[in-house]
C-alpha cells in the first residue's frame, strides 16, 4: 500500500509518495545521462546510503554520495561550501539533481545547496525522519542557520519529488520519532480538529509505530501542508499558520544551543506556550489548551521549559525572539489558536502577558 499527495504549484508541482519501500527517482524515469549528488548525514548514510544509490542507479541516475556530520550544527555556511566542492567533483550541471537523504536538517541544507548551485538545479527529497516526512520535506523551504538565529539564510525552492519510505521509521531513534510527532499535533491544532482527535484516540498505535496507521496520518499532514503551500507558497499570508509554536520554539533552540533540544521538542514547548497565551488573549477554551498539553505529555513531548542542564531567563528568551524572521522591528509575532482546528497569525502580544505566561511555566 502507498499513497500519493499532489502539491499543486503549476509548473513547480510535484508528487509526495508515501509508503513502505518507496523509491526515489521516479520523476526522472526515461531521462538519460543524469548525474546526482546524494547528501546525507553520518547516521543515515550508514543505513540507507547504499539503498538510495542503488534505487537511483535502477532509474538510470549516476550518483555520488556526500556525507556530513549529523546534527543541527551542520546547517552552516562552511558545510555548504564543502558541498559545493562535492557537487563540482560529482560533475553536476544544470541537468543534474541533488538528493536530500535524511531528516529535516539534511533536507534544509541540501535544498539550499540545490537552490544556489549553478543558480538552481533540481532536487529530490528522501525524508527518513517523521518530522521531515510530515513537514520539512514538503513546501520548498530551505535554509541554514546563523549565530543570530535559525534558518536566517535560505530560499523558497521546491523539490521535483518527495519519496517518503515509511520503513525508515523503524530505525529512527525513539527521541527523534517522538520529536516528529510535535508537527503532527500542530496540523491538528492549526487546521484539522478531526486529525487532532484521531491522534488523541490512537496514542499507543502511534508510539508503537504502526506503519499502516501512520501512512494515513502522514498523508493527511502532507495534504494539509500541500493545500496551505498551494494558497501561499512564499509565506506572505496564510502559510504563516504553519509556524504555530515556532516563535518560542526557535528561541528555545537558540538559547539552549542548537542540538540540545530537537526541533520537535522545542516546537512542542512552543505550542504549549502559544496555547496558554491563546487562552489569555484569543479566547481559546481552557479545555482545548488542556487537551493539547495532555496530548503532548502522552506522546512524550515537553509542555514546559525544563531543559536538563540549562537555566534560561525571560530576558534571554525575549532577546532570541527579537531575531525571529516572523517578527517586525524586534517585536515577535505569534500564531495563536481560537480553538483546536482554527488559528490566526501575525499576533503581537503585550510583553507583560508573554512574560507572565513564561514565568508561570518555566
VEXKE-97126 format. One record per residue (C-alpha): residue number from 1; x, y, z; residue in three letters. Coordinates in pm, 1 decimal, m for minus. Layout:
<sites>
[NUM, [X, Y, Z], 'ALA']
...
</sites>
This chain:
<sites>
[1, [0.0, 0.0, 0.0], 'UNK']
[2, [111.0, 354.7, m67.9], 'UNK']
[3, [m40.7, 698.8, m103.1], 'UNK']
[4, [41.1, 990.3, m331.2], 'UNK']
[5, [m24.3, 1353.5, m240.2], 'UNK']
[6, [m6.6, 1611.4, m519.1], 'UNK']
[7, [140.1, 1953.8, m444.4], 'UNK']
[8, [m25.4, 2186.4, m694.0], 'UNK']
[9, [210.9, 2471.7, m776.0], 'UNK']
[10, [159.6, 2499.1, m1152.5], 'UNK']
[11, [497.4, 2444.8, m1323.6], 'UNK']
[12, [657.6, 2369.2, m984.7], 'UNK']
[13, [407.4, 2094.4, m896.2], 'UNK']
[14, [526.2, 1756.5, m769.0], 'UNK']
[15, [413.5, 1435.6, m602.1], 'UNK']
[16, [475.1, 1319.0, m246.1], 'UNK']
[17, [492.2, 939.3, m245.9], 'UNK']
[18, [424.7, 779.2, 93.0], 'UNK']
[19, [455.2, 408.9, 171.7], 'UNK']
[20, [690.0, 125.4, 258.7], 'UNK']
[21, [977.7, 74.5, 15.8], 'UNK']
[22, [900.4, 386.1, m189.6], 'UNK']
[23, [1197.6, 454.6, m419.6], 'UNK']
[24, [1331.5, 792.4, m535.6], 'UNK']
[25, [1389.9, 891.5, m896.5], 'UNK']
[26, [1050.8, 815.2, m1047.9], 'UNK']
[27, [1008.5, 1171.2, m1171.8], 'UNK']
[28, [1325.2, 1129.8, m1379.9], 'UNK']
[29, [1233.6, 793.9, m1535.8], 'UNK']
[30, [1334.1, 782.3, m1900.4], 'UNK']
[31, [1592.7, 1060.1, m1868.0], 'UNK']
[32, [1943.2, 987.5, m1993.7], 'UNK']
[33, [2286.3, 1072.4, m1852.8], 'UNK']
[34, [2160.0, 1226.0, m1530.7], 'UNK']
[35, [2415.8, 1278.4, m1255.4], 'UNK']
[36, [2323.3, 1318.6, m890.9], 'UNK']
[37, [2478.4, 1407.2, m558.5], 'UNK']
[38, [2321.0, 1234.4, m258.9], 'UNK']
[39, [2363.0, 1447.8, 51.9], 'UNK']
[40, [2315.3, 1260.2, 377.5], 'UNK']
[41, [2443.8, 1265.7, 733.1], 'UNK']
[42, [2674.8, 1028.4, 912.9], 'UNK']
[43, [2388.0, 840.4, 1077.9], 'UNK']
[44, [2154.3, 799.6, 782.1], 'UNK']
[45, [2415.6, 721.0, 518.5], 'UNK']
[46, [2520.9, 405.6, 704.4], 'UNK']
[47, [2162.7, 280.3, 700.0], 'UNK']
[48, [2025.7, 393.5, 366.1], 'UNK']
[49, [2304.3, 539.1, 151.5], 'UNK']
[50, [2364.1, 219.6, m46.1], 'UNK']
[51, [1989.7, 158.1, m90.1], 'UNK']
[52, [1928.0, 511.6, m216.8], 'UNK']
[53, [2223.0, 498.3, m455.3], 'UNK']
[54, [2103.6, 162.2, m591.7], 'UNK']
[55, [1748.5, 294.1, m642.5], 'UNK']
[56, [1880.6, 590.8, m838.7], 'UNK']
[57, [2103.5, 361.3, m1045.0], 'UNK']
[58, [1797.5, 149.5, m1128.5], 'UNK']
[59, [1633.7, 469.2, m1255.8], 'UNK']
[60, [1938.9, 538.2, m1474.5], 'UNK']
[61, [2088.8, 805.1, m1248.9], 'UNK']
[62, [2462.0, 803.4, m1169.7], 'UNK']
[63, [2500.5, 921.2, m809.8], 'UNK']
[64, [2790.9, 1020.2, m588.3], 'UNK']
[65, [2745.0, 1049.7, m210.9], 'UNK']
[66, [2848.0, 1330.8, 22.9], 'UNK']
[67, [2821.6, 1265.1, 395.9], 'UNK']
[68, [2808.0, 1545.4, 652.4], 'UNK']
[69, [2820.5, 1525.0, 1033.3], 'UNK']
[70, [2483.9, 1451.5, 1194.0], 'UNK']
[71, [2330.9, 1736.1, 1394.8], 'UNK']
[72, [2190.0, 2086.1, 1353.7], 'UNK']
[73, [2542.3, 2231.8, 1364.9], 'UNK']
[74, [2590.7, 2116.5, 1003.4], 'UNK']
[75, [2339.5, 2374.9, 879.5], 'UNK']
[76, [2632.3, 2611.3, 838.6], 'UNK']
[77, [2792.1, 2803.2, 550.9], 'UNK']
[78, [3120.8, 2615.0, 589.6], 'UNK']
[79, [2937.5, 2289.9, 523.1], 'UNK']
[80, [2757.8, 2449.9, 228.0], 'UNK']
[81, [3094.6, 2543.1, 74.9], 'UNK']
[82, [3215.6, 2185.7, 114.7], 'UNK']
[83, [2902.9, 2058.0, m57.1], 'UNK']
[84, [2955.8, 2297.1, m348.4], 'UNK']
[85, [3301.8, 2141.0, m387.9], 'UNK']
[86, [3148.6, 1792.6, m383.2], 'UNK']
[87, [2893.8, 1897.9, m644.7], 'UNK']
[88, [3179.9, 2005.4, m870.7], 'UNK']
[89, [3366.1, 1677.8, m810.7], 'UNK']
[90, [3047.4, 1486.8, m900.0], 'UNK']
[91, [3036.0, 1671.9, m1232.4], 'UNK']
[92, [2693.6, 1820.8, m1171.2], 'UNK']
[93, [2549.0, 2053.9, m1432.3], 'UNK']
[94, [2209.9, 2214.1, m1483.3], 'UNK']
[95, [2056.2, 1881.6, m1588.5], 'UNK']
[96, [2168.3, 1716.9, m1264.0], 'UNK']
[97, [1987.4, 1656.6, m937.2], 'UNK']
[98, [2069.6, 1680.8, m568.6], 'UNK']
[99, [1908.7, 1418.9, m346.3], 'UNK']
[100, [1844.5, 1501.0, 19.6], 'UNK']
[101, [1855.4, 1172.3, 210.4], 'UNK']
[102, [1780.9, 1226.3, 578.0], 'UNK']
[103, [1586.7, 1431.2, 827.1], 'UNK']
[104, [1491.8, 1797.1, 835.2], 'UNK']
[105, [1845.4, 1926.7, 878.1], 'UNK']
[106, [1969.0, 1742.6, 568.9], 'UNK']
[107, [1665.6, 1849.2, 366.7], 'UNK']
[108, [1704.4, 2216.4, 460.0], 'UNK']
[109, [2075.6, 2213.4, 383.8], 'UNK']
[110, [2066.6, 2008.3, 63.8], 'UNK']
[111, [1773.6, 2211.6, m64.4], 'UNK']
[112, [1968.0, 2533.2, m7.0], 'UNK']
[113, [2266.7, 2390.2, m194.8], 'UNK']
[114, [2037.5, 2287.7, m482.7], 'UNK']
[115, [1872.9, 2630.7, m489.4], 'UNK']
[116, [2205.5, 2813.2, m516.2], 'UNK']
[117, [2445.5, 2583.0, m704.9], 'UNK']
[118, [2459.1, 2695.6, m1070.3], 'UNK']
[119, [2173.1, 2931.8, m974.1], 'UNK']
[120, [1949.9, 2634.1, m908.2], 'UNK']
[121, [1939.1, 2267.9, m1006.2], 'UNK']
[122, [1671.9, 2006.0, m944.4], 'UNK']
[123, [1646.3, 1823.5, m615.7], 'UNK']
[124, [1462.0, 1530.5, m463.6], 'UNK']
[125, [1362.0, 1495.7, m100.9], 'UNK']
[126, [1402.3, 1149.2, 52.7], 'UNK']
[127, [1294.1, 1208.7, 413.1], 'UNK']
[128, [1393.8, 945.6, 668.8], 'UNK']
[129, [1254.0, 1107.2, 983.8], 'UNK']
[130, [891.3, 1157.7, 1080.4], 'UNK']
[131, [940.4, 1531.3, 1115.1], 'UNK']
[132, [1082.5, 1556.7, 765.1], 'UNK']
[133, [805.9, 1339.9, 617.3], 'UNK']
[134, [521.3, 1547.8, 756.1], 'UNK']
[135, [678.2, 1891.1, 744.1], 'UNK']
[136, [1022.0, 1998.8, 630.7], 'UNK']
[137, [1047.5, 1794.2, 309.1], 'UNK']
[138, [725.9, 1948.5, 174.8], 'UNK']
[139, [673.4, 2306.5, 67.9], 'UNK']
[140, [1011.5, 2424.2, m54.1], 'UNK']
[141, [1162.4, 2596.7, 247.8], 'UNK']
[142, [1539.4, 2557.2, 251.9], 'UNK']
[143, [1795.5, 2721.5, 474.0], 'UNK']
[144, [2092.0, 2734.1, 705.4], 'UNK']
[145, [2145.6, 2887.3, 1047.2], 'UNK']
[146, [2336.5, 3192.1, 1161.4], 'UNK']
[147, [2464.2, 3255.7, 1516.0], 'UNK']
[148, [2182.6, 3512.4, 1539.2], 'UNK']
[149, [1907.3, 3258.1, 1479.0], 'UNK']
[150, [1770.3, 2959.7, 1293.0], 'UNK']
[151, [1712.8, 2948.2, 915.5], 'UNK']
[152, [1800.8, 3313.9, 865.9], 'UNK']
[153, [1962.8, 3238.4, 528.1], 'UNK']
[154, [1763.6, 3038.1, 276.2], 'UNK']
[155, [1535.0, 3023.4, m23.6], 'UNK']
[156, [1192.0, 2901.3, m125.2], 'UNK']
[157, [1281.3, 2623.2, m366.6], 'UNK']
[158, [1054.0, 2329.8, m446.5], 'UNK']
[159, [1173.5, 1971.6, m495.0], 'UNK']
[160, [1073.0, 1777.5, m805.1], 'UNK']
[161, [950.5, 1486.7, m591.0], 'UNK']
[162, [931.6, 1364.2, m232.9], 'UNK']
[163, [981.4, 991.7, m171.4], 'UNK']
[164, [889.4, 901.2, 187.1], 'UNK']
[165, [977.1, 538.8, 262.6], 'UNK']
[166, [796.1, 462.8, 588.0], 'UNK']
[167, [1019.5, 164.4, 660.1], 'UNK']
[168, [1291.5, 411.8, 759.5], 'UNK']
[169, [1081.7, 499.5, 1064.8], 'UNK']
[170, [1165.2, 156.5, 1209.4], 'UNK']
[171, [1528.6, 255.1, 1260.4], 'UNK']
[172, [1458.9, 610.1, 1378.4], 'UNK']
[173, [1574.0, 662.9, 1739.4], 'UNK']
[174, [1284.4, 695.1, 1983.4], 'UNK']
[175, [1358.9, 1056.1, 2069.9], 'UNK']
[176, [1371.9, 1154.8, 1701.7], 'UNK']
[177, [1044.8, 975.7, 1627.9], 'UNK']
[178, [864.9, 1138.7, 1919.6], 'UNK']
[179, [1006.2, 1477.1, 1820.1], 'UNK']
[180, [838.2, 1443.8, 1480.4], 'UNK']
[181, [501.7, 1389.1, 1645.7], 'UNK']
[182, [501.1, 1754.3, 1750.4], 'UNK']
[183, [446.5, 1857.3, 1389.8], 'UNK']
[184, [166.2, 1602.2, 1353.2], 'UNK']
[185, [m10.0, 1755.2, 1653.6], 'UNK']
[186, [48.2, 2100.4, 1506.3], 'UNK']
[187, [m153.7, 2018.8, 1194.2], 'UNK']
[188, [m445.9, 1916.7, 1411.7], 'UNK']
[189, [m436.8, 2245.0, 1602.6], 'UNK']
[190, [m398.4, 2475.1, 1304.3], 'UNK']
[191, [m628.3, 2305.7, 1051.6], 'UNK']
[192, [m797.4, 1976.4, 1131.5], 'UNK']
[193, [m970.6, 1907.2, 1462.9], 'UNK']
[194, [m1057.9, 1555.7, 1338.1], 'UNK']
[195, [m689.2, 1478.5, 1290.6], 'UNK']
[196, [m619.5, 1605.7, 1641.6], 'UNK']
[197, [m888.9, 1378.0, 1783.0], 'UNK']
[198, [m758.9, 1083.2, 1578.1], 'UNK']
[199, [m414.5, 1129.5, 1733.4], 'UNK']
[200, [m566.5, 1163.7, 2081.8], 'UNK']
[201, [m752.1, 835.8, 2039.6], 'UNK']
[202, [m458.7, 639.5, 1896.4], 'UNK']
[203, [m157.7, 736.8, 2106.1], 'UNK']
[204, [m46.7, 376.8, 2155.7], 'UNK']
[205, [m68.7, 288.1, 1785.0], 'UNK']
[206, [136.5, 596.2, 1708.0], 'UNK']
[207, [400.7, 527.3, 1971.8], 'UNK']
[208, [422.6, 164.5, 1858.9], 'UNK']
[209, [493.4, 288.2, 1504.0], 'UNK']
[210, [201.5, 110.4, 1340.9], 'UNK']
[211, [305.7, 192.1, 984.4], 'UNK']
[212, [m34.1, 112.4, 829.5], 'UNK']
[213, [m192.2, 364.9, 1064.1], 'UNK']
[214, [90.9, 616.6, 1028.5], 'UNK']
[215, [65.1, 607.7, 648.7], 'UNK']
[216, [m276.6, 771.3, 672.0], 'UNK']
[217, [m166.5, 1020.3, 937.9], 'UNK']
[218, [141.3, 1124.5, 741.6], 'UNK']
[219, [m58.4, 1154.7, 419.0], 'UNK']
[220, [m314.7, 1377.2, 591.7], 'UNK']
[221, [m39.8, 1603.3, 727.6], 'UNK']
[222, [107.6, 1631.0, 378.4], 'UNK']
[223, [m235.0, 1709.2, 230.9], 'UNK']
[224, [m277.8, 1994.8, 477.0], 'UNK']
[225, [64.8, 2137.8, 407.1], 'UNK']
[226, [15.8, 2098.6, 30.9], 'UNK']
[227, [m307.8, 2296.6, 48.5], 'UNK']
[228, [m152.0, 2573.4, 258.5], 'UNK']
[229, [150.6, 2597.3, 27.8], 'UNK']
[230, [m74.4, 2598.4, m281.0], 'UNK']
[231, [m252.3, 2905.3, m149.1], 'UNK']
[232, [58.8, 3083.6, m18.0], 'UNK']
[233, [387.3, 2940.0, m142.4], 'UNK']
[234, [618.3, 3210.9, m5.9], 'UNK']
[235, [456.9, 3286.0, 328.8], 'UNK']
[236, [305.7, 3623.5, 250.1], 'UNK']
[237, [m12.5, 3528.2, 435.7], 'UNK']
[238, [m184.0, 3209.6, 547.8], 'UNK']
[239, [128.1, 2990.7, 526.1], 'UNK']
[240, [237.4, 3160.9, 847.2], 'UNK']
[241, [m4.8, 2933.9, 1037.0], 'UNK']
[242, [248.5, 2653.6, 987.1], 'UNK']
[243, [464.5, 2841.3, 1238.2], 'UNK']
[244, [235.9, 2763.2, 1532.1], 'UNK']
[245, [471.3, 2702.9, 1824.9], 'UNK']
[246, [777.5, 2807.2, 1626.9], 'UNK']
[247, [830.8, 3161.2, 1758.9], 'UNK']
[248, [900.2, 3031.3, 2107.5], 'UNK']
[249, [1040.8, 2705.8, 1968.1], 'UNK']
[250, [1316.3, 2873.5, 1768.5], 'UNK']
[251, [1401.5, 3096.2, 2065.6], 'UNK']
[252, [1437.7, 2788.9, 2287.1], 'UNK']
[253, [1666.0, 2620.5, 2034.2], 'UNK']
[254, [1889.0, 2926.8, 2021.3], 'UNK']
[255, [1905.5, 2983.4, 2398.6], 'UNK']
[256, [1969.3, 2615.6, 2474.1], 'UNK']
[257, [2228.5, 2584.2, 2197.2], 'UNK']
[258, [2148.3, 2415.5, 1867.6], 'UNK']
[259, [2136.3, 2040.7, 1908.8], 'UNK']
[260, [2049.3, 2024.4, 2279.3], 'UNK']
[261, [1676.9, 2036.4, 2205.7], 'UNK']
[262, [1542.4, 1858.8, 1898.4], 'UNK']
[263, [1332.5, 2080.7, 1675.1], 'UNK']
[264, [1008.0, 1898.0, 1753.3], 'UNK']
[265, [1075.3, 1914.8, 2126.6], 'UNK']
[266, [1123.0, 2291.4, 2104.4], 'UNK']
[267, [809.5, 2327.2, 1889.6], 'UNK']
[268, [607.7, 2121.9, 2140.8], 'UNK']
[269, [708.9, 2353.3, 2425.0], 'UNK']
[270, [637.1, 2647.1, 2194.4], 'UNK']
[271, [289.4, 2516.1, 2113.5], 'UNK']
[272, [209.0, 2475.6, 2482.7], 'UNK']
[273, [325.8, 2833.3, 2540.7], 'UNK']
[274, [122.5, 2963.1, 2245.0], 'UNK']
[275, [m185.9, 2779.0, 2368.4], 'UNK']
[276, [m155.4, 2931.7, 2715.0], 'UNK']
[277, [m115.1, 3276.1, 2558.2], 'UNK']
[278, [m416.7, 3198.3, 2336.5], 'UNK']
[279, [m634.2, 3130.7, 2640.6], 'UNK']
[280, [m545.5, 3474.5, 2779.9], 'UNK']
[281, [m556.4, 3676.8, 2459.9], 'UNK']
[282, [m765.3, 3492.5, 2197.0], 'UNK']
[283, [m1036.1, 3322.0, 2399.6], 'UNK']
[284, [m912.5, 2968.9, 2338.4], 'UNK']
[285, [m1116.4, 2745.1, 2569.0], 'UNK']
[286, [m910.1, 2629.9, 2865.8], 'UNK']
[287, [m1034.6, 2278.3, 2788.5], 'UNK']
[288, [m874.5, 2289.4, 2440.6], 'UNK']
[289, [m548.8, 2416.5, 2585.7], 'UNK']
[290, [m560.7, 2132.9, 2838.2], 'UNK']
[291, [m622.1, 1877.1, 2562.9], 'UNK']
[292, [m317.0, 1997.6, 2373.3], 'UNK']
[293, [m92.0, 1988.9, 2677.5], 'UNK']
[294, [m222.3, 1645.4, 2779.9], 'UNK']
[295, [m163.6, 1508.2, 2430.4], 'UNK']
[296, [191.3, 1642.6, 2416.9], 'UNK']
[297, [267.7, 1477.4, 2750.3], 'UNK']
[298, [103.8, 1149.1, 2645.0], 'UNK']
[299, [327.5, 1140.7, 2338.8], 'UNK']
[300, [635.7, 1208.6, 2549.1], 'UNK']
[301, [682.3, 1567.9, 2435.6], 'UNK']
[302, [763.9, 1866.2, 2659.5], 'UNK']
[303, [493.0, 2112.8, 2753.0], 'UNK']
[304, [716.3, 2346.7, 2956.8], 'UNK']
[305, [1065.7, 2489.0, 2965.7], 'UNK']
[306, [1253.0, 2238.2, 3180.4], 'UNK']
[307, [1570.5, 2155.1, 2987.0], 'UNK']
[308, [1828.1, 1949.7, 3179.0], 'UNK']
[309, [2146.1, 2145.8, 3238.0], 'UNK']
[310, [2004.2, 2471.6, 3104.3], 'UNK']
[311, [1890.4, 2772.3, 3302.1], 'UNK']
[312, [1710.1, 3031.7, 3097.6], 'UNK']
[313, [1565.1, 3370.1, 3178.9], 'UNK']
[314, [1281.1, 3556.5, 3014.9], 'UNK']
[315, [1534.0, 3819.3, 2906.3], 'UNK']
[316, [1734.2, 3560.7, 2710.4], 'UNK']
[317, [1421.7, 3417.0, 2550.3], 'UNK']
[318, [1290.7, 3761.4, 2458.6], 'UNK']
[319, [1623.2, 3860.7, 2304.1], 'UNK']
[320, [1621.9, 3541.8, 2095.7], 'UNK']
[321, [1268.3, 3616.7, 1978.6], 'UNK']
[322, [1381.0, 3958.7, 1855.4], 'UNK']
[323, [1571.8, 3799.6, 1566.5], 'UNK']
[324, [1285.4, 3571.0, 1461.9], 'UNK']
[325, [1204.6, 3601.5, 1090.3], 'UNK']
[326, [833.5, 3641.4, 1159.6], 'UNK']
[327, [878.8, 3946.9, 1382.7], 'UNK']
[328, [869.1, 4313.8, 1292.3], 'UNK']
[329, [1132.3, 4555.6, 1424.9], 'UNK']
[330, [1223.4, 4315.5, 1702.5], 'UNK']
[331, [861.5, 4258.9, 1807.9], 'UNK']
[332, [773.3, 3886.8, 1792.7], 'UNK']
[333, [457.0, 3778.0, 1613.2], 'UNK']
[334, [270.5, 3465.7, 1711.6], 'UNK']
[335, [29.6, 3217.7, 1562.6], 'UNK']
[336, [m243.7, 3175.1, 1822.6], 'UNK']
[337, [m547.3, 2949.0, 1847.7], 'UNK']
[338, [m911.3, 3039.2, 1897.2], 'UNK']
[339, [m981.7, 2667.9, 1936.1], 'UNK']
[340, [m837.9, 2337.7, 1821.2], 'UNK']
[341, [m857.1, 2344.4, 1442.4], 'UNK']
[342, [m854.3, 2722.3, 1397.6], 'UNK']
[343, [m569.8, 2971.1, 1438.6], 'UNK']
[344, [m479.7, 3328.0, 1348.7], 'UNK']
[345, [m136.3, 3454.8, 1252.1], 'UNK']
[346, [58.0, 3778.8, 1289.9], 'UNK']
[347, [m45.1, 3832.8, 1653.1], 'UNK']
[348, [151.3, 4086.4, 1856.3], 'UNK']
[349, [100.2, 4030.2, 2228.0], 'UNK']
[350, [173.6, 4260.8, 2521.2], 'UNK']
[351, [514.4, 4198.4, 2675.5], 'UNK']
[352, [359.9, 4163.1, 3018.9], 'UNK']
[353, [137.5, 3878.6, 2900.3], 'UNK']
[354, [422.6, 3692.2, 2736.1], 'UNK']
[355, [648.0, 3722.5, 3040.4], 'UNK']
[356, [371.4, 3621.3, 3280.4], 'UNK']
[357, [289.0, 3305.3, 3084.6], 'UNK']
[358, [657.4, 3215.5, 3056.3], 'UNK']
[359, [725.5, 3262.9, 3426.8], 'UNK']
[360, [421.3, 3060.1, 3524.7], 'UNK']
[361, [552.5, 2754.8, 3338.0], 'UNK']
[362, [931.1, 2797.4, 3345.1], 'UNK']
</sites>
